[in-house]
Amino acid sequence: LNAFQIVADLGATPQDSVTKKTNFLVIGKADFVKSVKEGKTSKMKKAESMIAKGSDLAILSEDAFFDLIADYR
């Protein structure tokens, strides 16, 4: 299963973008490699900016995400 499906199955709303409603940004290994510029993806930069402004948002690696949801699967 992919992260989008797992999140939906848990009752959350997966999205392909970072918005004010985003609580977690999961960075997949393949996605990271394809879209990285200057060491970070544009989504990571946006999420970091939002966090700096007080947003309740966490950036997780794919492995950390699977560890986080392990008890719910």
PDB file with SEQRES, HELIX, SHEET and CRYST1 records, atoms N, CA, C and O in Angstrom:
SEQRES   1 A   73  LEU ASN ALA PHE GLN ILE VAL ALA ASP LEU GLY ALA THR          
SEQRES   2 A   73  PRO GLN ASP SER VAL THR LYS LYS THR ASN PHE LEU VAL          
SEQRES   3 A   73  ILE GLY LYS ALA ASP PHE VAL LYS SER VAL LYS GLU GLY          
SEQRES   4 A   73  LYS THR SER LYS MET LYS LYS ALA GLU SER MET ILE ALA          
SEQRES   5 A   73  LYS GLY SER ASP LEU ALA ILE LEU SER GLU ASP ALA PHE          
SEQRES   6 A   73  PHE ASP LEU ILE ALA ASP TYR ARG                              
HELIX    1 AA1 ALA A    3  ASP A    9  1                                   7    
HELIX    2 AA2 LYS A   29  SER A   35  1                                   7    
HELIX    3 AA3 SER A   42  ALA A   52  1                                  11    
HELIX    4 AA4 GLU A   62  ILE A   69  1                                   8    
HELIX    5 AA5 ALA A   70  TYR A   72  5                                   3    
SHEET    1 AA1 2 PHE A  24  ILE A  27  0                                        
SHEET    2 AA1 2 ALA A  58  SER A  61  1                                        
CRYST1    1.000    1.000    1.000  90.00  90.00  90.00 P 1           1          
ATOM      1  N   LEU A   1       0.832  -1.196   0.000  1.00  0.00           N  
ATOM      2  CA  LEU A   1       0.000   0.000   0.000  1.00  0.00           C  
ATOM      3  C   LEU A   1       0.869   1.249   0.000  1.00  0.00           C  
ATOM      4  O   LEU A   1       1.984   1.245   0.521  1.00  0.00           O  
ATOM      5  N   ASN A   2       0.346   2.313  -0.589  1.00  0.00           N  
ATOM      6  CA  ASN A   2       1.102   3.562  -0.543  1.00  0.00           C  
ATOM      7  C   ASN A   2       0.572   4.452   0.576  1.00  0.00           C  
ATOM      8  O   ASN A   2      -0.499   4.200   1.127  1.00  0.00           O  
ATOM      9  N   ALA A   3       1.317   5.474   0.898  1.00  0.00           N  
ATOM     10  CA  ALA A   3       0.981   6.354   2.016  1.00  0.00           C  
ATOM     11  C   ALA A   3      -0.382   7.010   1.835  1.00  0.00           C  
ATOM     12  O   ALA A   3      -1.131   7.145   2.803  1.00  0.00           O  
ATOM     13  N   PHE A   4      -0.720   7.423   0.601  1.00  0.00           N  
ATOM     14  CA  PHE A   4      -2.021   8.059   0.357  1.00  0.00           C  
ATOM     15  C   PHE A   4      -3.162   7.135   0.775  1.00  0.00           C  
ATOM     16  O   PHE A   4      -4.085   7.560   1.469  1.00  0.00           O  
ATOM     17  N   GLN A   5      -3.097   5.888   0.359  1.00  0.00           N  
ATOM     18  CA  GLN A   5      -4.168   4.940   0.664  1.00  0.00           C  
ATOM     19  C   GLN A   5      -4.243   4.648   2.151  1.00  0.00           C  
ATOM     20  O   GLN A   5      -5.333   4.567   2.717  1.00  0.00           O  
ATOM     21  N   ILE A   6      -3.104   4.494   2.778  1.00  0.00           N  
ATOM     22  CA  ILE A   6      -3.080   4.222   4.219  1.00  0.00           C  
ATOM     23  C   ILE A   6      -3.706   5.372   4.992  1.00  0.00           C  
ATOM     24  O   ILE A   6      -4.512   5.146   5.895  1.00  0.00           O  
ATOM     25  N   VAL A   7      -3.346   6.600   4.646  1.00  0.00           N  
ATOM     26  CA  VAL A   7      -3.893   7.781   5.312  1.00  0.00           C  
ATOM     27  C   VAL A   7      -5.411   7.841   5.128  1.00  0.00           C  
ATOM     28  O   VAL A   7      -6.143   8.115   6.079  1.00  0.00           O  
ATOM     29  N   ALA A   8      -5.876   7.588   3.922  1.00  0.00           N  
ATOM     30  CA  ALA A   8      -7.319   7.596   3.655  1.00  0.00           C  
ATOM     31  C   ALA A   8      -8.023   6.502   4.463  1.00  0.00           C  
ATOM     32  O   ALA A   8      -9.096   6.734   5.020  1.00  0.00           O  
ATOM     33  N   ASP A   9      -7.427   5.327   4.525  1.00  0.00           N  
ATOM     34  CA  ASP A   9      -8.014   4.230   5.290  1.00  0.00           C  
ATOM     35  C   ASP A   9      -8.104   4.555   6.778  1.00  0.00           C  
ATOM     36  O   ASP A   9      -8.978   4.040   7.476  1.00  0.00           O  
ATOM     37  N   LEU A  10      -7.202   5.408   7.266  1.00  0.00           N  
ATOM     38  CA  LEU A  10      -7.215   5.808   8.673  1.00  0.00           C  
ATOM     39  C   LEU A  10      -8.175   6.969   8.941  1.00  0.00           C  
ATOM     40  O   LEU A  10      -8.330   7.396  10.085  1.00  0.00           O  
ATOM     41  N   GLY A  11      -8.821   7.480   7.883  1.00  0.00           N  
ATOM     42  CA  GLY A  11      -9.807   8.536   8.054  1.00  0.00           C  
ATOM     43  C   GLY A  11      -9.297   9.942   7.834  1.00  0.00           C  
ATOM     44  O   GLY A  11     -10.036  10.907   8.027  1.00  0.00           O  
ATOM     45  N   ALA A  12      -8.047  10.072   7.432  1.00  0.00           N  
ATOM     46  CA  ALA A  12      -7.489  11.396   7.159  1.00  0.00           C  
ATOM     47  C   ALA A  12      -7.694  11.735   5.682  1.00  0.00           C  
ATOM     48  O   ALA A  12      -8.150  10.900   4.901  1.00  0.00           O  
ATOM     49  N   THR A  13      -7.353  12.957   5.315  1.00  0.00           N  
ATOM     50  CA  THR A  13      -7.512  13.409   3.944  1.00  0.00           C  
ATOM     51  C   THR A  13      -6.140  13.636   3.320  1.00  0.00           C  
ATOM     52  O   THR A  13      -5.516  14.672   3.545  1.00  0.00           O  
ATOM     53  N   PRO A  14      -5.670  12.664   2.532  1.00  0.00           N  
ATOM     54  CA  PRO A  14      -4.367  12.857   1.884  1.00  0.00           C  
ATOM     55  C   PRO A  14      -4.449  13.909   0.788  1.00  0.00           C  
ATOM     56  O   PRO A  14      -5.466  14.022   0.104  1.00  0.00           O  
ATOM     57  N   GLN A  15      -3.382  14.674   0.624  1.00  0.00           N  
ATOM     58  CA  GLN A  15      -3.321  15.710  -0.402  1.00  0.00           C  
ATOM     59  C   GLN A  15      -1.969  15.652  -1.084  1.00  0.00           C  
ATOM     60  O   GLN A  15      -1.002  15.119  -0.540  1.00  0.00           O  
ATOM     61  N   ASP A  16      -1.917  16.203  -2.269  1.00  0.00           N  
ATOM     62  CA  ASP A  16      -0.663  16.220  -3.014  1.00  0.00           C  
ATOM     63  C   ASP A  16       0.057  17.556  -2.879  1.00  0.00           C  
ATOM     64  O   ASP A  16       1.066  17.791  -3.544  1.00  0.00           O  
ATOM     65  N   SER A  17      -0.458  18.426  -2.022  1.00  0.00           N  
ATOM     66  CA  SER A  17       0.166  19.738  -1.847  1.00  0.00           C  
ATOM     67  C   SER A  17       0.171  20.109  -0.370  1.00  0.00           C  
ATOM     68  O   SER A  17      -0.533  19.503   0.438  1.00  0.00           O  
ATOM     69  N   VAL A  18       0.968  21.104  -0.033  1.00  0.00           N  
ATOM     70  CA  VAL A  18       1.055  21.596   1.336  1.00  0.00           C  
ATOM     71  C   VAL A  18       0.146  22.816   1.455  1.00  0.00           C  
ATOM     72  O   VAL A  18       0.324  23.806   0.746  1.00  0.00           O  
ATOM     73  N   THR A  19      -0.831  22.732   2.361  1.00  0.00           N  
ATOM     74  CA  THR A  19      -1.779  23.830   2.558  1.00  0.00           C  
ATOM     75  C   THR A  19      -1.887  24.131   4.054  1.00  0.00           C  
ATOM     76  O   THR A  19      -1.232  23.489   4.874  1.00  0.00           O  
ATOM     77  N   LYS A  20      -2.713  25.105   4.394  1.00  0.00           N  
ATOM     78  CA  LYS A  20      -2.936  25.440   5.802  1.00  0.00           C  
ATOM     79  C   LYS A  20      -3.546  24.280   6.580  1.00  0.00           C  
ATOM     80  O   LYS A  20      -3.442  24.231   7.806  1.00  0.00           O  
ATOM     81  N   LYS A  21      -4.182  23.347   5.877  1.00  0.00           N  
ATOM     82  CA  LYS A  21      -4.808  22.194   6.524  1.00  0.00           C  
ATOM     83  C   LYS A  21      -3.842  21.022   6.698  1.00  0.00           C  
ATOM     84  O   LYS A  21      -4.199  20.018   7.314  1.00  0.00           O  
ATOM     85  N   THR A  22      -2.643  21.134   6.172  1.00  0.00           N  
ATOM     86  CA  THR A  22      -1.670  20.048   6.239  1.00  0.00           C  
ATOM     87  C   THR A  22      -1.111  19.918   7.652  1.00  0.00           C  
ATOM     88  O   THR A  22      -0.679  20.899   8.256  1.00  0.00           O  
ATOM     89  N   ASN A  23      -1.129  18.677   8.174  1.00  0.00           N  
ATOM     90  CA  ASN A  23      -0.542  18.396   9.489  1.00  0.00           C  
ATOM     91  C   ASN A  23       0.784  17.651   9.373  1.00  0.00           C  
ATOM     92  O   ASN A  23       1.670  17.814  10.212  1.00  0.00           O  
ATOM     93  N   PHE A  24       0.914  16.832   8.330  1.00  0.00           N  
ATOM     94  CA  PHE A  24       2.126  16.048   8.115  1.00  0.00           C  
ATOM     95  C   PHE A  24       2.515  16.102   6.647  1.00  0.00           C  
ATOM     96  O   PHE A  24       1.669  15.971   5.762  1.00  0.00           O  
ATOM     97  N   LEU A  25       3.797  16.293   6.398  1.00  0.00           N  
ATOM     98  CA  LEU A  25       4.346  16.166   5.058  1.00  0.00           C  
ATOM     99  C   LEU A  25       5.242  14.937   5.082  1.00  0.00           C  
ATOM    100  O   LEU A  25       6.261  14.912   5.772  1.00  0.00           O  
ATOM    101  N   VAL A  26       4.855  13.918   4.323  1.00  0.00           N  
ATOM    102  CA  VAL A  26       5.630  12.681   4.258  1.00  0.00           C  
ATOM    103  C   VAL A  26       6.503  12.746   3.015  1.00  0.00           C  
ATOM    104  O   VAL A  26       6.010  12.904   1.898  1.00  0.00           O  
ATOM    105  N   ILE A  27       7.795  12.622   3.229  1.00  0.00           N  
ATOM    106  CA  ILE A  27       8.757  12.685   2.138  1.00  0.00           C  
ATOM    107  C   ILE A  27       9.176  11.269   1.775  1.00  0.00           C  
ATOM    108  O   ILE A  27       9.896  10.610   2.526  1.00  0.00           O  
ATOM    109  N   GLY A  28       8.721  10.810   0.620  1.00  0.00           N  
ATOM    110  CA  GLY A  28       9.109   9.493   0.131  1.00  0.00           C  
ATOM    111  C   GLY A  28      10.485   9.546  -0.504  1.00  0.00           C  
ATOM    112  O   GLY A  28      10.892  10.581  -1.031  1.00  0.00           O  
ATOM    113  N   LYS A  29      11.195   8.444  -0.455  1.00  0.00           N  
ATOM    114  CA  LYS A  29      12.548   8.393  -0.994  1.00  0.00           C  
ATOM    115  C   LYS A  29      12.582   8.700  -2.483  1.00  0.00           C  
ATOM    116  O   LYS A  29      13.410   9.498  -2.923  1.00  0.00           O  
ATOM    117  N   ALA A  30      11.713   8.093  -3.263  1.00  0.00           N  
ATOM    118  CA  ALA A  30      11.698   8.313  -4.715  1.00  0.00           C  
ATOM    119  C   ALA A  30      11.277   9.737  -5.046  1.00  0.00           C  
ATOM    120  O   ALA A  30      11.860  10.359  -5.934  1.00  0.00           O  
ATOM    121  N   ASP A  31      10.273  10.267  -4.347  1.00  0.00           N  
ATOM    122  CA  ASP A  31       9.814  11.631  -4.585  1.00  0.00           C  
ATOM    123  C   ASP A  31      10.913  12.634  -4.268  1.00  0.00           C  
ATOM    124  O   ASP A  31      11.101  13.620  -4.981  1.00  0.00           O  
ATOM    125  N   PHE A  32      11.626  12.368  -3.200  1.00  0.00           N  
ATOM    126  CA  PHE A  32      12.676  13.283  -2.778  1.00  0.00           C  
ATOM    127  C   PHE A  32      13.759  13.391  -3.854  1.00  0.00           C  
ATOM    128  O   PHE A  32      14.207  14.491  -4.178  1.00  0.00           O  
ATOM    129  N   VAL A  33      14.166  12.284  -4.387  1.00  0.00           N  
ATOM    130  CA  VAL A  33      15.237  12.273  -5.388  1.00  0.00           C  
ATOM    131  C   VAL A  33      14.813  13.010  -6.662  1.00  0.00           C  
ATOM    132  O   VAL A  33      15.607  13.754  -7.239  1.00  0.00           O  
ATOM    133  N   LYS A  34      13.568  12.808  -7.103  1.00  0.00           N  
ATOM    134  CA  LYS A  34      13.099  13.410  -8.353  1.00  0.00           C  
ATOM    135  C   LYS A  34      12.919  14.920  -8.264  1.00  0.00           C  
ATOM    136  O   LYS A  34      13.141  15.624  -9.249  1.00  0.00           O  
ATOM    137  N   SER A  35      12.530  15.419  -7.122  1.00  0.00           N  
ATOM    138  CA  SER A  35      12.142  16.830  -7.050  1.00  0.00           C  
ATOM    139  C   SER A  35      13.054  17.701  -6.196  1.00  0.00           C  
ATOM    140  O   SER A  35      12.702  18.841  -5.895  1.00  0.00           O  
ATOM    141  N   VAL A  36      14.190  17.204  -5.808  1.00  0.00           N  
ATOM    142  CA  VAL A  36      15.067  17.962  -4.923  1.00  0.00           C  
ATOM    143  C   VAL A  36      15.830  19.046  -5.688  1.00  0.00           C  
ATOM    144  O   VAL A  36      16.378  18.805  -6.764  1.00  0.00           O  
ATOM    145  N   LYS A  37      15.850  20.216  -5.118  1.00  0.00           N  
ATOM    146  CA  LYS A  37      16.616  21.338  -5.653  1.00  0.00           C  
ATOM    147  C   LYS A  37      17.265  22.032  -4.460  1.00  0.00           C  
ATOM    148  O   LYS A  37      16.589  22.349  -3.480  1.00  0.00           O  
ATOM    149  N   GLU A  38      18.555  22.264  -4.539  1.00  0.00           N  
ATOM    150  CA  GLU A  38      19.286  22.924  -3.453  1.00  0.00           C  
ATOM    151  C   GLU A  38      19.102  22.202  -2.121  1.00  0.00           C  
ATOM    152  O   GLU A  38      19.033  22.841  -1.071  1.00  0.00           O  
ATOM    153  N   GLY A  39      19.023  20.881  -2.163  1.00  0.00           N  
ATOM    154  CA  GLY A  39      18.942  20.085  -0.948  1.00  0.00           C  
ATOM    155  C   GLY A  39      17.548  19.863  -0.389  1.00  0.00           C  
ATOM    156  O   GLY A  39      17.386  19.061   0.531  1.00  0.00           O  
ATOM    157  N   LYS A  40      16.526  20.550  -0.917  1.00  0.00           N  
ATOM    158  CA  LYS A  40      15.166  20.413  -0.398  1.00  0.00           C  
ATOM    159  C   LYS A  40      14.162  20.529  -1.535  1.00  0.00           C  
ATOM    160  O   LYS A  40      14.410  21.211  -2.530  1.00  0.00           O  
ATOM    161  N   THR A  41      13.023  19.854  -1.379  1.00  0.00           N  
ATOM    162  CA  THR A  41      11.947  19.996  -2.348  1.00  0.00           C  
ATOM    163  C   THR A  41      11.196  21.299  -2.076  1.00  0.00           C  
ATOM    164  O   THR A  41      11.322  21.879  -0.998  1.00  0.00           O  
ATOM    165  N   SER A  42      10.426  21.750  -3.043  1.00  0.00           N  
ATOM    166  CA  SER A  42       9.629  22.967  -2.849  1.00  0.00           C  
ATOM    167  C   SER A  42       8.589  22.754  -1.746  1.00  0.00           C  
ATOM    168  O   SER A  42       8.265  23.682  -1.005  1.00  0.00           O  
ATOM    169  N   LYS A  43       8.071  21.533  -1.641  1.00  0.00           N  
ATOM    170  CA  LYS A  43       7.111  21.244  -0.570  1.00  0.00           C  
ATOM    171  C   LYS A  43       7.782  21.335   0.797  1.00  0.00           C  
ATOM    172  O   LYS A  43       7.190  21.841   1.751  1.00  0.00           O  
ATOM    173  N   MET A  44       9.017  20.847   0.892  1.00  0.00           N  
ATOM    174  CA  MET A  44       9.741  20.935   2.163  1.00  0.00           C  
ATOM    175  C   MET A  44       9.991  22.388   2.534  1.00  0.00           C  
ATOM    176  O   MET A  44       9.824  22.773   3.691  1.00  0.00           O  
ATOM    177  N   LYS A  45      10.390  23.194   1.559  1.00  0.00           N  
ATOM    178  CA  LYS A  45      10.645  24.612   1.828  1.00  0.00           C  
ATOM    179  C   LYS A  45       9.373  25.315   2.285  1.00  0.00           C  
ATOM    180  O   LYS A  45       9.403  26.115   3.221  1.00  0.00           O  
ATOM    181  N   LYS A  46       8.254  25.016   1.623  1.00  0.00           N  
ATOM    182  CA  LYS A  46       6.983  25.636   2.010  1.00  0.00           C  
ATOM    183  C   LYS A  46       6.582  25.189   3.417  1.00  0.00           C  
ATOM    184  O   LYS A  46       6.153  26.003   4.236  1.00  0.00           O  
ATOM    185  N   ALA A  47       6.723  23.894   3.689  1.00  0.00           N  
ATOM    186  CA  ALA A  47       6.367  23.377   5.014  1.00  0.00           C  
ATOM    187  C   ALA A  47       7.239  24.010   6.095  1.00  0.00           C  
ATOM    188  O   ALA A  47       6.732  24.381   7.154  1.00  0.00           O  
ATOM    189  N   GLU A  48       8.530  24.139   5.846  1.00  0.00           N  
ATOM    190  CA  GLU A  48       9.424  24.761   6.824  1.00  0.00           C  
ATOM    191  C   GLU A  48       9.048  26.212   7.080  1.00  0.00           C  
ATOM    192  O   GLU A  48       9.114  26.683   8.215  1.00  0.00           O  
ATOM    193  N   SER A  49       8.658  26.913   6.040  1.00  0.00           N  
ATOM    194  CA  SER A  49       8.219  28.299   6.192  1.00  0.00           C  
ATOM    195  C   SER A  49       6.954  28.375   7.039  1.00  0.00           C  
ATOM    196  O   SER A  49       6.828  29.238   7.908  1.00  0.00           O  
ATOM    197  N   MET A  50       6.018  27.465   6.778  1.00  0.00           N  
ATOM    198  CA  MET A  50       4.777  27.442   7.546  1.00  0.00           C  
ATOM    199  C   MET A  50       5.040  27.097   9.017  1.00  0.00           C  
ATOM    200  O   MET A  50       4.431  27.681   9.913  1.00  0.00           O  
ATOM    201  N   ILE A  51       5.947  26.150   9.256  1.00  0.00           N  
ATOM    202  CA  ILE A  51       6.305  25.771  10.626  1.00  0.00           C  
ATOM    203  C   ILE A  51       6.914  26.972  11.352  1.00  0.00           C  
ATOM    204  O   ILE A  51       6.603  27.227  12.516  1.00  0.00           O  
ATOM    205  N   ALA A  52       7.774  27.697  10.661  1.00  0.00           N  
ATOM    206  CA  ALA A  52       8.420  28.879  11.257  1.00  0.00           C  
ATOM    207  C   ALA A  52       7.397  29.940  11.636  1.00  0.00           C  
ATOM    208  O   ALA A  52       7.630  30.733  12.548  1.00  0.00           O  
ATOM    209  N   LYS A  53       6.269  29.957  10.940  1.00  0.00           N  
ATOM    210  CA  LYS A  53       5.203  30.922  11.219  1.00  0.00           C  
ATOM    211  C   LYS A  53       4.181  30.375  12.212  1.00  0.00           C  
ATOM    212  O   LYS A  53       3.167  31.021  12.478  1.00  0.00           O  
ATOM    213  N   GLY A  54       4.447  29.173  12.766  1.00  0.00           N  
ATOM    214  CA  GLY A  54       3.581  28.646  13.811  1.00  0.00           C  
ATOM    215  C   GLY A  54       2.602  27.571  13.405  1.00  0.00           C  
ATOM    216  O   GLY A  54       1.787  27.158  14.230  1.00  0.00           O  
ATOM    217  N   SER A  55       2.642  27.102  12.184  1.00  0.00           N  
ATOM    218  CA  SER A  55       1.721  26.044  11.760  1.00  0.00           C  
ATOM    219  C   SER A  55       2.010  24.747  12.501  1.00  0.00           C  
ATOM    220  O   SER A  55       3.162  24.421  12.785  1.00  0.00           O  
ATOM    221  N   ASP A  56       0.949  24.015  12.807  1.00  0.00           N  
ATOM    222  CA  ASP A  56       1.060  22.707  13.444  1.00  0.00           C  
ATOM    223  C   ASP A  56       1.296  21.677  12.344  1.00  0.00           C  
ATOM    224  O   ASP A  56       0.363  21.013  11.891  1.00  0.00           O  
ATOM    225  N   LEU A  57       2.537  21.552  11.925  1.00  0.00           N  
ATOM    226  CA  LEU A  57       2.901  20.748  10.769  1.00  0.00           C  
ATOM    227  C   LEU A  57       4.219  20.049  11.060  1.00  0.00           C  
ATOM    228  O   LEU A  57       5.136  20.650  11.619  1.00  0.00           O  
ATOM    229  N   ALA A  58       4.313  18.784  10.684  1.00  0.00           N  
ATOM    230  CA  ALA A  58       5.549  18.028  10.872  1.00  0.00           C  
ATOM    231  C   ALA A  58       5.991  17.436   9.544  1.00  0.00           C  
ATOM    232  O   ALA A  58       5.162  17.003   8.743  1.00  0.00           O  
ATOM    233  N   ILE A  59       7.288  17.418   9.312  1.00  0.00           N  
ATOM    234  CA  ILE A  59       7.855  16.812   8.117  1.00  0.00           C  
ATOM    235  C   ILE A  59       8.429  15.463   8.535  1.00  0.00           C  
ATOM    236  O   ILE A  59       9.285  15.389   9.417  1.00  0.00           O  
ATOM    237  N   LEU A  60       7.950  14.393   7.893  1.00  0.00           N  
ATOM    238  CA  LEU A  60       8.357  13.046   8.245  1.00  0.00           C  
ATOM    239  C   LEU A  60       8.962  12.326   7.048  1.00  0.00           C  
ATOM    240  O   LEU A  60       8.522  12.511   5.913  1.00  0.00           O  
ATOM    241  N   SER A  61       9.964  11.512   7.305  1.00  0.00           N  
ATOM    242  CA  SER A  61      10.446  10.611   6.259  1.00  0.00           C  
ATOM    243  C   SER A  61       9.399   9.506   6.102  1.00  0.00           C  
ATOM    244  O   SER A  61       8.550   9.311   6.972  1.00  0.00           O  
ATOM    245  N   GLU A  62       9.469   8.804   5.006  1.00  0.00           N  
ATOM    246  CA  GLU A  62       8.540   7.702   4.779  1.00  0.00           C  
ATOM    247  C   GLU A  62       8.669   6.653   5.892  1.00  0.00           C  
ATOM    248  O   GLU A  62       7.663   6.123   6.364  1.00  0.00           O  
ATOM    249  N   ASP A  63       9.900   6.354   6.309  1.00  0.00           N  
ATOM    250  CA  ASP A  63      10.114   5.383   7.389  1.00  0.00           C  
ATOM    251  C   ASP A  63       9.497   5.851   8.702  1.00  0.00           C  
ATOM    252  O   ASP A  63       8.870   5.062   9.410  1.00  0.00           O  
ATOM    253  N   ALA A  64       9.671   7.132   9.029  1.00  0.00           N  
ATOM    254  CA  ALA A  64       9.079   7.683  10.260  1.00  0.00           C  
ATOM    255  C   ALA A  64       7.557   7.635  10.194  1.00  0.00           C  
ATOM    256  O   ALA A  64       6.899   7.371  11.200  1.00  0.00           O  
ATOM    257  N   PHE A  65       6.995   7.889   9.014  1.00  0.00           N  
ATOM    258  CA  PHE A  65       5.544   7.815   8.828  1.00  0.00           C  
ATOM    259  C   PHE A  65       5.041   6.404   9.123  1.00  0.00           C  
ATOM    260  O   PHE A  65       4.067   6.226   9.855  1.00  0.00           O  
ATOM    261  N   PHE A  66       5.711   5.399   8.548  1.00  0.00           N  
ATOM    262  CA  PHE A  66       5.273   4.023   8.769  1.00  0.00           C  
ATOM    263  C   PHE A  66       5.439   3.632  10.240  1.00  0.00           C  
ATOM    264  O   PHE A  66       4.620   2.875  10.762  1.00  0.00           O  
ATOM    265  N   ASP A  67       6.460   4.120  10.909  1.00  0.00           N  
ATOM    266  CA  ASP A  67       6.616   3.875  12.343  1.00  0.00           C  
ATOM    267  C   ASP A  67       5.464   4.510  13.117  1.00  0.00           C  
ATOM    268  O   ASP A  67       4.931   3.908  14.049  1.00  0.00           O  
ATOM    269  N   LEU A  68       5.083   5.725  12.732  1.00  0.00           N  
ATOM    270  CA  LEU A  68       4.012   6.461  13.406  1.00  0.00           C  
ATOM    271  C   LEU A  68       2.672   5.743  13.310  1.00  0.00           C  
ATOM    272  O   LEU A  68       1.911   5.720  14.276  1.00  0.00           O  
ATOM    273  N   ILE A  69       2.382   5.164  12.167  1.00  0.00           N  
ATOM    274  CA  ILE A  69       1.072   4.540  11.967  1.00  0.00           C  
ATOM    275  C   ILE A  69       1.064   3.042  12.247  1.00  0.00           C  
ATOM    276  O   ILE A  69       0.028   2.395  12.094  1.00  0.00           O  
ATOM    277  N   ALA A  70       2.198   2.480  12.653  1.00  0.00           N  
ATOM    278  CA  ALA A  70       2.315   1.032  12.844  1.00  0.00           C  
ATOM    279  C   ALA A  70       1.216   0.474  13.756  1.00  0.00           C  
ATOM    280  O   ALA A  70       0.696  -0.611  13.495  1.00  0.00           O  
ATOM    281  N   ASP A  71       0.864   1.186  14.800  1.00  0.00           N  
ATOM    282  CA  ASP A  71      -0.143   0.695  15.749  1.00  0.00           C  
ATOM    283  C   ASP A  71      -1.563   0.779  15.199  1.00  0.00           C  
ATOM    284  O   ASP A  71      -2.469   0.162  15.759  1.00  0.00           O  
ATOM    285  N   TYR A  72      -1.777   1.518  14.128  1.00  0.00           N  
ATOM    286  CA  TYR A  72      -3.105   1.737  13.583  1.00  0.00           C  
ATOM    287  C   TYR A  72      -3.431   0.818  12.412  1.00  0.00           C  
ATOM    288  O   TYR A  72      -4.579   0.753  11.974  1.00  0.00           O  
ATOM    289  N   ARG A  73      -2.438   0.115  11.910  1.00  0.00           N  
ATOM    290  CA  ARG A  73      -2.653  -0.728  10.727  1.00  0.00           C  
ATOM    291  C   ARG A  73      -3.063  -2.121  11.089  1.00  0.00           C  
ATOM    292  O   ARG A  73      -3.280  -2.950  10.204  1.00  0.00           O  
TER     293      ARG A  73                                                      
END                                                                             
